[in-house]
Amino acid sequence: MLTAELIVDSHVPSHPALSPDGRRIAYQVESISKGVPEIWLADVDGKPGKLADGSSPKWASESLCFLRDGEVHTVDGPLFTWGSEITAFLPMRDRIVFIAEDETPAADIWVWSESLRPARLRSFDPRTGEITTLIEDHVVEAAGRQDDKAVAVLTWSTPEIDPGGLEPRLSLLDLESGERRDLGRTGVESKSPVWWRGDDGWHVAYIATSDMVGGHLVFDVPVETGEHRDLTPGSACPIGLAQVDSGAPLVLVADGLDTALHRLGSGEVSLWRGQADAIASNGEIVATVLSTAHRPKDVHCGPVGGELTRVSDLVPEFAGIAWGSRERLSYKAFDGLDLDGLLVLPPGKTRDDGPFSLITIPHGGPYDRYADGLRLGWFPSAQWLASAGHAVFLPNPRGGQGHGREFAESVGGRVGLEEWQDLETGIDLLVAEGVADPARLGIAGWSHGGFTTAWAVGQTGRFKAALMGAGICDWGMLAATGELGPFEAAYGGSTGWEGTGPHRHDRLSPISYASKIETPVLIVHGAEDTNVPLSQAEFFHRALRHFGVEHDLVVYPGEGHRIHRREHQLDLLRRTREWFARLL
């Protein structure tokens, strides 16, 4: 039987790292019950096992390095010490390149003009023990060239997202001469720089967006010309890049409900059914973290373009679970746009057993998606609610991944409009087909899904229960107080300091429709959330209290945008089930 304890104590892999010979895969494993991440190691044809506590494994020739307690370790211990947390590192032939703030401790009193502490690029020489600073700017990510002679670096002008994250720059550092060459501005949210060598010399590729609400794109920069070229294949939505030993890098692509593997400039080489969200490769062998409809995330590997083999089994306890049956959905929006999603029915049930109580779970982001993996987690999730007897609808409305750039950009300054109509069209379809009981409809979501939930109950009285987790009720307030302020302003359409209102974000904020809400709402939030601050939940709570709407507010102390403590995850899972059981 599926229990809350099984969910929160399950092991989740990430950060696969393929050994140079392609025979071993190191990966990070996390579990709430363990408290600290672990490094596991698997032979491609052997049994996996834990190697050490740590995170972010990387191979240095045949040795394995990883982070532990903010330091770079091997299994024998730390390689060196630094007075602040190391956030990323690159093992290279004759040095360790790493990113860290200065050793000077932060002041007790926060003063904005004195608080900006850039994370700089530094180098440790194991022969001399010397640590030198290579780049003084705020460095967010770096990639070492295959010959270990140069590093590609993404920098911000300031550690703050605004303006630093809005105007990243790409530069190259020659490790032999110390010369640094600026290759200019990148797109917004640039990440995952990788090197590759073509007929015309070295290139650096990276993922970025063209603006704050667009889908991710792949840009390629020939070092010789410095031109940033968009090489995104067709209507693809790239989610990851893998640097390989030779030839063009591999691109992980969100493709509808599935995940594709492309080679940059050459097109698709594999289509994997389900959700893959991390890759590593030497160009011949690829390792990925993959989840399918009824299997949790595990590490898989295989030849590029060939069949994958699962090499881990991190949650054997799930083997005997009777999962809810899952169905792929495809339907048309009100304006003819092609949409997809998933329907999960209670275990052992079919459509013929309907109609069921139906809970719709809009995803976060909005630039995210529901792929055809095992939909299970500590937040409102399909299999947990299906095991309680509900049918669950997982829609992929416009604004998300997997359907190209135009699809993703369509919600800029329009969140909750056509996006909500996409959800309601799917609900109407399931009611018309006899799957959903129109008298027993619920909705639940986290982050942007929490916004969609708050928006939905202000637009219709058809829902009998709602759960708003870490959700947005006022886009103007979020633009002013959230850590991603300029991005939130782009979604909400305005900030509030443009002049006297009403502002665009007033029309798109659920708080503006609070007087119309009749649906009972469970509001859940982390007390230390800096992405969507607690004030969003408090504002919505006060409005519902003012209008006499049945609701409750649950605040988890010490938690951020994600809930991490085991007892809090257990409480949320049980509270979610009880809320919908009582009202549906």
CORFENCOR-V428649 format. One record per helix or strand of 3 or more residues. SS is the DSSP state (2 for helix, 1 for strand). FROM is the first residue (numbers start at 1). LEN is the number of residues. Records with the same first field share a line. If there is no record, write none. Layout:
SS: FROM-LEN  FROM-LEN
//
This chain:
2: 4-5  112-4  161-5  316-5  351-3  382-5  405-5  418-15  448-12  475-7  485-8  504-5  510-7  535-12  566-18
1: 12-7  24-7  38-6  49-5  55-6  63-6  71-4  86-6  96-5  120-5  131-5  138-7  150-7  169-6  180-6  188-11  201-9  216-7  228-3  237-6  250-6  258-6  267-6  275-7  285-8  295-9  326-7  338-7  356-5  391-6  436-11  465-5  521-6  551-6
//
